[in-house]
Amino acid sequence: MHYRNGREAKNGDKIVQLGSGGAVSAVGVLYDAKPGNDHCNGTIAPIQGPLTTACLCDCLHIDDVAQMLGEKGLDQRPAGK
């Protein structure tokens, strides 16, 4: 099991799911993923916790993250998948 950028996927990982054009469609923890499949495999448990103070110097706007993914070619699925 591997993520779009080739990193090995493991149940319990905190993940970001990308939609069309690199837009973030979900954020959470991966569970129930079964080895041998990178497609429609597993479930994302949303991360919901207490409020967090935002240190803006440590934050990025979600559109800027999507743009960075596009610059690296990670906004599109690999061919054949």
ABEGO torsion letter per residue (X at the ends): XBBAAGBBBBBGBBBBBBBBGGBBABBEBBBGBBBGBABGBEBBBBBBBBBBBBBAAABBBAAAAAAAAAAAGAABBBBGX
